[in-house]
Amino acid sequence: MPGLSRMPWIGSQKAAEMESENEIAILHGCNLNMLGRRDSRHYGSLTLPELEEMIEAEAARLGLKCSFFQTNHEGELVEKIQSLSGGIDAVIINPGAWTHYSYAIRDALELLEGPIVEVHLSDIENREDWRRRSVVREVCSHMISGKGPDGYIEAVQWLASELQAR
């Protein structure tokens, strides 16, 4: 039957399209599970699930597949980052308070091969002195701070552009 020979080709084409889709991991550090309850002047009013839904919609619009991970345990975040090596195209990370002192997270990020965007909902450059320092910044390709949830959208767009250029 001539029509049957087309069906596997269509399936193979879709499979090839799916494989060519770039995958990004969005990693949320400590206390980001409390979004919606934290000071809205700094963190906005979205909950983490609402933020992730917004990120996922923009990623899908740009042809990116994304996965999400949040933890309040530093070692779990380090292990998650290590597990991504070689299996992910790019990373968006908001380490939360660990941004300012976790060399363990910094060292784990350093091992990743794709672009990494550091994102902060609040403007860490214009807050308390201790928040202005980021130990992960030097291993990240790009940093966005103080744009609220739009910072994550900007990060997804920046990564889409970077991945397309590669």
Residue frames as a rotation matrix with the C-alpha (Angstrom) as fourth column:
MET 1
0.572 0.820 0.000 0.00
0.820 -0.572 0.000 0.00
0.000 0.000 -1.000 0.00
PRO 2
-0.089 -0.684 0.724 1.60
0.635 -0.599 -0.487 3.23
0.767 0.417 0.488 -1.13
GLY 3
0.495 0.363 0.789 0.07
-0.237 -0.817 0.525 5.35
0.836 -0.447 -0.318 1.70
LEU 4
0.963 -0.097 -0.252 1.72
0.269 0.421 0.866 3.29
0.022 -0.902 0.432 4.44
SER 5
0.148 -0.986 0.079 5.24
0.941 0.116 -0.317 4.11
0.303 0.121 0.945 3.31
ARG 6
-0.065 -0.128 0.990 4.59
0.083 -0.989 -0.122 7.76
0.994 0.074 0.075 4.11
MET 7
0.853 0.512 0.097 3.52
-0.044 -0.116 0.992 7.18
0.520 -0.851 -0.076 7.69
PRO 8
0.559 -0.689 -0.461 6.96
0.812 0.341 0.474 6.12
-0.169 -0.639 0.750 9.02
TRP 9
-0.330 -0.695 0.639 8.56
0.781 -0.581 -0.229 9.06
0.530 0.424 0.735 7.22
ILE 10
0.271 0.519 0.810 6.16
-0.085 -0.826 0.558 11.48
0.959 -0.221 -0.180 8.87
GLY 11
0.974 0.080 -0.214 6.91
0.189 0.239 0.952 9.92
0.127 -0.968 0.217 12.25
SER 12
0.197 -0.977 -0.080 10.65
0.979 0.192 0.070 10.04
-0.053 -0.092 0.994 11.60
GLN 13
-0.219 -0.229 0.949 10.43
0.451 -0.886 -0.109 13.68
0.865 0.404 0.297 10.54
LYS 14
0.684 0.522 0.510 8.59
-0.224 -0.515 0.827 14.58
0.695 -0.680 -0.235 13.75
ALA 15
0.830 -0.432 -0.354 11.14
0.544 0.487 0.683 12.62
-0.123 -0.759 0.639 15.79
ALA 16
-0.137 -0.920 0.368 13.99
0.939 -0.239 -0.247 14.49
0.315 0.312 0.896 14.08
GLU 17
0.051 0.233 0.971 12.28
0.041 -0.972 0.231 17.81
0.998 0.028 -0.059 14.82
MET 18
0.942 0.334 0.034 11.85
-0.036 -0.001 0.999 16.84
0.334 -0.943 0.011 18.47
GLU 19
0.516 -0.814 -0.267 15.52
0.846 0.436 0.306 15.86
-0.133 -0.384 0.914 18.76
SER 20
-0.276 -0.661 0.698 16.68
0.743 -0.607 -0.281 19.15
0.609 0.441 0.659 17.28
GLU 21
0.669 0.561 0.487 14.75
0.080 -0.707 0.703 21.11
0.739 -0.432 -0.518 19.93
ASN 22
-0.463 -0.868 0.180 17.18
-0.053 -0.175 -0.983 22.66
0.885 -0.465 0.035 22.38
GLU 23
0.497 0.596 -0.631 16.63
0.572 0.323 0.755 21.88
0.653 -0.735 -0.180 26.03
ILE 24
-0.346 -0.552 0.759 17.21
-0.290 -0.706 -0.646 24.32
0.892 -0.444 0.084 28.85
ALA 25
-0.081 0.261 -0.962 17.13
0.871 0.488 0.059 23.70
0.485 -0.833 -0.267 32.58
ILE 26
0.071 0.171 0.983 15.73
-0.295 -0.938 0.184 26.35
0.953 -0.303 -0.016 34.88
LEU 27
-0.195 -0.301 -0.933 17.16
0.738 0.582 -0.342 25.98
0.646 -0.755 0.109 38.37
HIS 28
0.390 0.407 0.826 15.68
-0.288 -0.798 0.529 27.76
0.875 -0.444 -0.194 41.37
GLY 29
-0.612 -0.717 -0.334 17.57
0.165 0.298 -0.940 27.92
0.774 -0.630 -0.065 44.64
CYS 30
-0.661 0.252 -0.707 16.56
0.750 0.267 -0.606 28.42
0.036 -0.930 -0.365 48.23
ASN 31
-0.538 0.581 -0.611 13.33
0.266 -0.571 -0.777 30.18
-0.800 -0.581 0.153 49.17
LEU 32
-0.867 0.246 -0.433 12.10
-0.497 -0.470 0.730 30.53
-0.024 0.848 0.529 45.60
ASN 33
-0.655 0.687 -0.313 9.39
0.560 0.720 0.409 28.01
0.507 0.093 -0.857 46.46
MET 34
-0.287 0.518 -0.806 8.00
0.816 -0.309 -0.489 30.81
-0.502 -0.798 -0.334 48.66
LEU 35
-0.991 -0.009 0.133 7.37
0.088 -0.796 0.599 33.23
0.101 0.606 0.789 45.78
GLY 36
-0.160 0.975 0.157 4.00
0.211 -0.121 0.970 34.87
0.964 0.188 -0.187 46.19
ARG 37
0.734 0.357 -0.577 4.59
0.611 0.022 0.791 35.07
0.295 -0.934 -0.202 49.95
ARG 38
-0.217 -0.896 -0.388 7.88
0.948 -0.288 0.133 36.99
-0.231 -0.339 0.912 49.92
ASP 39
-0.141 0.097 -0.985 8.17
0.193 -0.973 -0.124 40.78
-0.971 -0.208 0.118 49.77
SER 40
0.493 0.459 0.739 6.39
0.774 0.157 -0.614 41.68
-0.398 0.875 -0.277 46.53
ARG 41
0.842 -0.248 -0.479 8.43
-0.324 -0.943 -0.082 44.89
-0.431 0.224 -0.874 46.20
HIS 42
-0.162 -0.984 -0.067 11.48
-0.776 0.085 0.625 42.75
-0.609 0.154 -0.778 45.50
TYR 43
-0.834 -0.263 0.484 10.07
-0.081 0.928 0.364 39.48
-0.545 0.265 -0.796 44.21
GLY 44
-0.683 0.655 -0.323 6.72
-0.546 -0.164 0.822 40.30
0.485 0.738 0.470 42.62
SER 45
-0.171 0.748 0.641 3.46
-0.912 0.126 -0.391 38.52
-0.374 -0.651 0.661 43.33
LEU 46
0.326 0.277 -0.904 3.71
-0.717 0.695 -0.045 35.42
0.616 0.663 0.426 41.12
THR 47
0.653 -0.148 0.742 4.02
-0.459 0.702 0.544 32.02
-0.602 -0.696 0.391 42.73
LEU 48
-0.458 -0.883 0.106 6.73
-0.491 0.351 0.797 29.65
-0.741 0.313 -0.594 41.53
PRO 49
-0.303 0.372 0.877 4.24
0.645 0.758 -0.099 27.52
-0.702 0.536 -0.470 39.51
GLU 50
0.782 0.605 -0.149 2.90
0.334 -0.608 -0.720 30.69
-0.526 0.513 -0.678 37.85
LEU 51
0.303 -0.776 -0.554 6.42
-0.695 -0.577 0.429 31.87
-0.653 0.255 -0.714 37.04
GLU 52
-0.607 -0.565 0.559 7.34
-0.103 0.753 0.650 28.47
-0.788 0.337 -0.515 35.60
GLU 53
0.202 0.764 0.613 4.18
0.715 0.313 -0.625 28.43
-0.670 0.564 -0.483 33.47
MET 54
0.842 0.071 -0.534 5.14
-0.185 -0.893 -0.411 31.83
-0.506 0.444 -0.739 32.05
ILE 55
-0.134 -0.979 -0.155 8.71
-0.709 -0.015 0.705 30.68
-0.693 0.204 -0.692 31.34
GLU 56
-0.471 -0.020 0.882 7.54
0.294 0.939 0.178 27.45
-0.832 0.343 -0.436 29.72
ALA 57
0.619 0.762 0.191 5.13
0.486 -0.180 -0.855 29.30
-0.617 0.622 -0.482 27.41
GLU 58
0.663 -0.439 -0.606 7.89
-0.625 -0.771 -0.125 31.61
-0.412 0.462 -0.785 26.17
ALA 59
-0.413 -0.845 0.340 10.33
-0.507 0.524 0.684 28.72
-0.756 0.110 -0.645 25.76
ALA 60
-0.118 0.456 0.882 7.79
0.572 0.757 -0.315 26.75
-0.811 0.468 -0.351 23.73
ARG 61
0.844 0.448 -0.295 7.10
0.079 -0.648 -0.758 29.80
-0.530 0.616 -0.582 21.56
LEU 62
0.389 -0.803 -0.452 10.82
-0.881 -0.467 0.073 29.94
-0.270 0.370 -0.889 20.78
GLY 63
0.633 -0.072 -0.771 11.12
-0.425 0.800 -0.423 26.20
0.648 0.595 0.476 20.15
LEU 64
-0.541 -0.821 0.183 12.87
-0.578 0.205 -0.790 25.40
0.611 -0.533 -0.585 23.41
LYS 65
0.433 0.561 -0.705 12.04
0.225 0.690 0.687 22.58
0.873 -0.457 0.172 25.75
CYS 66
-0.283 -0.571 0.771 12.53
-0.626 -0.499 -0.599 23.32
0.726 -0.652 -0.217 29.42
SER 67
0.201 0.266 -0.943 12.70
0.598 0.729 0.333 21.50
0.776 -0.631 -0.013 32.71
PHE 68
0.297 0.024 0.955 12.47
-0.533 -0.826 0.186 22.99
0.793 -0.564 -0.232 36.18
PHE 69
0.082 -0.304 -0.949 14.12
0.711 0.686 -0.158 22.22
0.699 -0.661 0.272 39.48
GLN 70
0.227 -0.017 0.974 13.86
-0.539 -0.835 0.112 23.94
0.811 -0.550 -0.199 42.87
THR 71
0.278 -0.150 -0.949 15.45
0.684 0.724 0.086 23.01
0.674 -0.673 0.304 46.16
ASN 72
0.818 -0.047 0.574 16.20
-0.409 -0.748 0.523 24.48
0.404 -0.662 -0.631 49.54
HIS 73
0.753 -0.588 0.296 19.20
0.111 0.556 0.824 22.17
-0.649 -0.587 0.484 49.96
GLU 74
0.403 -0.664 -0.630 22.51
-0.797 -0.593 0.115 23.35
-0.451 0.456 -0.768 48.54
GLY 75
-0.569 -0.668 0.480 23.91
-0.385 0.732 0.562 19.85
-0.727 0.135 -0.674 48.01
GLU 76
0.103 0.696 0.711 20.83
0.542 0.560 -0.626 18.85
-0.834 0.450 -0.320 46.01
LEU 77
0.868 0.188 -0.460 21.34
-0.214 -0.694 -0.687 21.83
-0.449 0.695 -0.562 43.70
VAL 78
-0.089 -0.973 -0.214 25.01
-0.864 -0.032 0.503 20.91
-0.496 0.230 -0.837 43.23
GLU 79
-0.545 -0.082 0.834 24.04
0.090 0.984 0.156 17.31
-0.833 0.160 -0.529 42.41
LYS 80
0.555 0.798 0.235 21.37
0.402 -0.010 -0.916 18.50
-0.728 0.603 -0.326 39.96
ILE 81
0.632 -0.400 -0.664 23.86
-0.676 -0.703 -0.219 20.76
-0.379 0.587 -0.715 38.18
GLN 82
-0.454 -0.860 0.233 26.37
-0.649 0.498 0.575 17.90
-0.611 0.109 -0.784 37.98
SER 83
-0.218 0.448 0.867 23.69
0.366 0.861 -0.353 15.62
-0.905 0.241 -0.351 36.51
LEU 84
0.760 0.566 -0.320 23.07
-0.017 -0.475 -0.880 18.11
-0.650 0.674 -0.351 33.69
SER 85
-0.094 -0.902 -0.421 26.62
-0.626 -0.275 0.730 17.92
-0.774 0.332 -0.539 32.32
GLY 86
-0.935 -0.353 -0.039 26.44
-0.222 0.495 0.840 16.73
-0.277 0.794 -0.542 28.73
GLY 87
-0.627 0.744 0.229 22.67
0.769 0.638 0.034 16.35
-0.121 0.198 -0.973 28.79
ILE 88
0.473 0.760 -0.446 21.39
0.669 -0.639 -0.379 19.92
-0.573 -0.119 -0.811 28.53
ASP 89
0.214 -0.362 0.907 21.96
0.865 -0.361 -0.349 22.73
0.454 0.859 0.236 26.04
ALA 90
-0.456 -0.307 0.835 21.71
-0.017 -0.935 -0.353 25.72
0.890 -0.175 0.421 28.42
VAL 91
-0.236 0.307 -0.922 20.84
0.946 0.291 -0.145 26.72
0.223 -0.906 -0.359 31.97
ILE 92
0.013 0.257 0.966 19.00
-0.225 -0.941 0.253 29.55
0.974 -0.221 0.045 33.67
ILE 93
-0.147 -0.122 -0.982 19.83
0.825 0.533 -0.190 29.71
0.547 -0.837 0.023 37.36
ASN 94
0.216 0.160 0.963 18.66
-0.493 -0.834 0.249 31.79
0.843 -0.528 -0.101 40.28
PRO 95
-0.386 -0.462 -0.798 20.61
0.358 0.723 -0.591 30.39
0.850 -0.514 -0.114 43.24
GLY 96
0.766 0.641 -0.048 18.78
0.328 -0.326 0.887 32.66
0.552 -0.695 -0.460 45.68
ALA 97
0.881 -0.409 0.238 20.91
-0.446 -0.550 0.707 33.52
-0.158 -0.729 -0.666 48.72
TRP 98
0.552 -0.709 0.439 23.52
0.500 0.702 0.507 30.95
-0.668 -0.060 0.742 47.62
THR 99
0.797 -0.213 0.566 24.45
0.442 -0.434 -0.785 33.42
0.413 0.875 -0.251 44.87
HIS 100
0.759 -0.377 0.531 26.46
-0.462 -0.887 0.030 35.37
0.459 -0.268 -0.847 47.36
TYR 101
0.174 -0.738 0.652 28.63
-0.952 0.044 0.303 32.67
-0.252 -0.673 -0.695 48.92
SER 102
0.654 0.137 0.744 28.27
-0.185 0.983 -0.018 29.16
-0.734 -0.125 0.668 47.43
TYR 103
-0.170 -0.808 -0.564 31.51
-0.929 -0.060 0.366 28.21
-0.329 0.586 -0.741 45.75
ALA 104
-0.589 0.048 0.806 30.15
0.060 0.998 -0.015 24.66
-0.806 0.040 -0.591 45.54
ILE 105
0.522 0.820 0.234 27.40
0.401 0.006 -0.916 25.83
-0.753 0.572 -0.326 43.18
ARG 106
0.563 -0.400 -0.723 29.87
-0.685 -0.716 -0.137 28.03
-0.463 0.572 -0.677 41.31
ASP 107
-0.507 -0.854 0.114 32.26
-0.672 0.474 0.569 25.12
-0.540 0.212 -0.815 40.80
ALA 108
-0.269 0.498 0.824 29.45
0.420 0.831 -0.365 22.81
-0.867 0.248 -0.433 39.61
LEU 109
0.765 0.582 -0.275 28.27
0.061 -0.491 -0.869 25.42
-0.641 0.648 -0.411 37.09
GLU 110
0.130 -0.825 -0.550 31.82
-0.795 -0.418 0.439 25.80
-0.592 0.381 -0.711 35.80
LEU 111
-0.632 -0.406 0.660 31.70
-0.081 0.882 0.465 22.21
-0.771 0.241 -0.590 34.53
LEU 112
0.378 0.853 0.360 28.70
0.398 0.202 -0.895 22.84
-0.836 0.482 -0.263 32.23
GLU 113
-0.536 -0.662 0.524 29.42
0.709 -0.016 0.705 23.36
-0.459 0.749 0.478 28.55
GLY 114
-0.058 0.601 0.797 26.46
0.879 -0.348 0.327 25.42
0.474 0.720 -0.508 27.31
PRO 115
-0.546 -0.105 0.831 25.51
-0.052 -0.986 -0.158 29.00
0.836 -0.129 0.533 28.06
ILE 116
-0.263 0.407 -0.875 24.34
0.953 0.253 -0.169 29.83
0.152 -0.878 -0.454 31.58
VAL 117
-0.237 0.259 0.937 22.21
0.017 -0.963 0.270 32.83
0.971 0.080 0.224 32.52
GLU 118
-0.743 0.006 -0.670 22.14
0.669 0.023 -0.742 34.04
0.011 -1.000 -0.021 36.12
VAL 119
-0.242 0.758 0.605 18.75
0.173 -0.580 0.796 35.61
0.955 0.297 0.009 36.88
HIS 120
-0.816 0.093 -0.570 17.50
0.563 -0.092 -0.821 37.51
-0.128 -0.991 0.023 39.91
LEU 121
0.153 0.957 0.246 13.98
0.930 -0.224 0.293 38.82
0.335 0.184 -0.924 40.33
SER 122
0.848 0.111 -0.519 15.17
0.371 -0.823 0.431 41.67
-0.379 -0.558 -0.738 42.55
ASP 123
0.716 -0.624 0.313 17.85
-0.085 -0.523 -0.848 44.20
0.692 0.581 -0.427 41.68
ILE 124
0.717 -0.440 -0.541 20.71
0.697 0.489 0.525 42.73
0.033 -0.753 0.657 43.68
GLU 125
-0.264 -0.857 0.441 23.02
0.788 -0.456 -0.414 45.57
0.556 0.238 0.796 42.62
ASN 126
-0.481 0.160 0.862 20.84
-0.257 -0.966 0.036 48.07
0.838 -0.204 0.506 44.49
ARG 127
0.720 0.656 -0.227 19.99
0.013 0.314 0.949 46.17
0.694 -0.686 0.217 47.64
GLU 128
0.903 -0.391 0.176 21.95
-0.211 -0.047 0.976 45.33
-0.373 -0.919 -0.125 50.78
ASP 129
0.201 -0.930 -0.309 25.74
-0.965 -0.242 0.101 45.29
-0.168 0.278 -0.946 50.41
TRP 130
-0.427 -0.428 0.797 25.98
-0.420 0.874 0.244 41.53
-0.801 -0.231 -0.553 50.94
ARG 131
0.441 0.682 0.583 23.56
0.260 0.524 -0.811 40.89
-0.859 0.509 0.054 48.03
ARG 132
0.708 -0.156 -0.689 25.70
-0.607 -0.633 -0.480 42.78
-0.361 0.758 -0.543 45.53
ARG 133
-0.401 -0.915 -0.033 28.33
-0.851 0.359 0.384 40.06
-0.340 0.182 -0.923 45.38
SER 134
0.816 0.577 -0.049 27.74
-0.549 0.745 -0.380 37.06
-0.183 0.336 0.924 43.14
VAL 135
-0.144 -0.897 0.418 30.24
-0.567 0.421 0.708 34.21
-0.811 -0.135 -0.569 43.27
VAL 136
0.088 0.234 0.968 28.53
0.532 0.811 -0.244 32.48
-0.842 0.536 -0.054 40.33
ARG 137
0.740 0.327 -0.588 28.62
-0.199 -0.728 -0.656 35.46
-0.642 0.603 -0.473 37.95
GLU 138
-0.041 -0.870 -0.492 32.09
-0.838 -0.238 0.492 34.76
-0.545 0.432 -0.719 36.58
VAL 139
-0.835 -0.240 0.495 31.06
0.007 0.896 0.445 31.30
-0.550 0.375 -0.746 35.30
CYS 140
0.183 0.957 0.226 27.82
0.540 0.094 -0.836 32.54
-0.821 0.275 -0.500 33.74
SER 141
-0.449 -0.297 0.843 27.51
0.894 -0.154 0.421 33.78
0.005 0.942 0.335 30.18
HIS 142
-0.446 0.449 0.774 24.98
0.075 -0.844 0.532 36.48
0.892 0.295 0.343 31.01
MET 143
-0.734 0.241 -0.635 23.29
0.667 0.082 -0.740 38.03
-0.127 -0.967 -0.221 34.06
ILE 144
-0.318 0.730 0.605 19.86
0.105 -0.607 0.788 39.64
0.942 0.314 0.116 34.43
SER 145
-0.656 0.038 -0.754 18.83
0.755 0.073 -0.652 41.33
0.030 -0.997 -0.077 37.66
GLY 146
-0.750 0.319 -0.580 15.94
0.132 -0.786 -0.604 43.45
-0.648 -0.530 0.547 38.83
LYS 147
-0.798 0.464 -0.385 13.46
-0.559 -0.332 0.760 42.81
0.225 0.822 0.524 36.05
GLY 148
-0.092 0.789 0.607 11.10
-0.796 0.308 -0.521 40.60
-0.598 -0.531 0.600 38.03
PRO 149
0.295 0.291 0.910 9.52
0.156 0.925 -0.346 37.72
-0.943 0.244 0.227 36.07
ASP 150
0.967 0.055 -0.248 10.38
-0.220 -0.311 -0.925 39.53
-0.128 0.949 -0.289 32.82
GLY 151
0.107 -0.994 0.017 14.03
-0.942 -0.096 0.320 38.77
-0.317 -0.051 -0.947 33.60
TYR 152
-0.240 -0.123 0.963 13.34
-0.051 0.992 0.113 35.08
-0.969 -0.022 -0.244 33.09
ILE 153
0.766 0.550 0.332 11.63
0.331 0.104 -0.938 35.82
-0.551 0.828 -0.102 29.77
GLU 154
0.718 -0.590 -0.370 14.62
-0.695 -0.641 -0.326 37.89
-0.045 0.491 -0.870 28.70
ALA 155
-0.209 -0.819 0.535 16.90
-0.708 0.504 0.494 35.01
-0.674 -0.275 -0.685 29.72
VAL 156
0.171 0.353 0.920 14.91
0.344 0.854 -0.391 32.52
-0.923 0.383 0.024 27.62
GLN 157
0.975 0.221 -0.029 15.04
0.066 -0.413 -0.908 34.89
-0.213 0.884 -0.417 24.64
TRP 158
0.383 -0.912 -0.148 18.76
-0.897 -0.406 0.175 35.48
-0.220 0.066 -0.973 25.09
LEU 159
-0.285 -0.480 0.830 19.41
-0.333 0.861 0.384 31.73
-0.899 -0.167 -0.405 25.24
ALA 160
0.585 0.558 0.588 17.27
0.383 0.448 -0.807 31.07
-0.714 0.698 0.048 22.17
SER 161
0.915 -0.286 -0.286 19.38
-0.404 -0.646 -0.648 33.58
0.001 0.708 -0.706 20.26
GLU 162
0.019 -0.965 0.263 22.64
-0.919 0.087 0.386 32.12
-0.395 -0.249 -0.884 21.58
LEU 163
-0.130 -0.034 0.991 21.64
-0.033 0.999 0.030 28.54
-0.991 -0.029 -0.131 20.79
GLN 164
0.852 0.465 0.240 20.48
0.244 0.053 -0.968 29.47
-0.463 0.884 -0.068 17.30
ALA 165
0.699 -0.641 -0.316 23.83
-0.715 -0.626 -0.312 31.13
0.002 0.444 -0.896 16.61
ARG 166
-0.063 -0.773 0.631 25.76
-0.670 0.501 0.547 27.96
-0.739 -0.388 -0.550 17.55
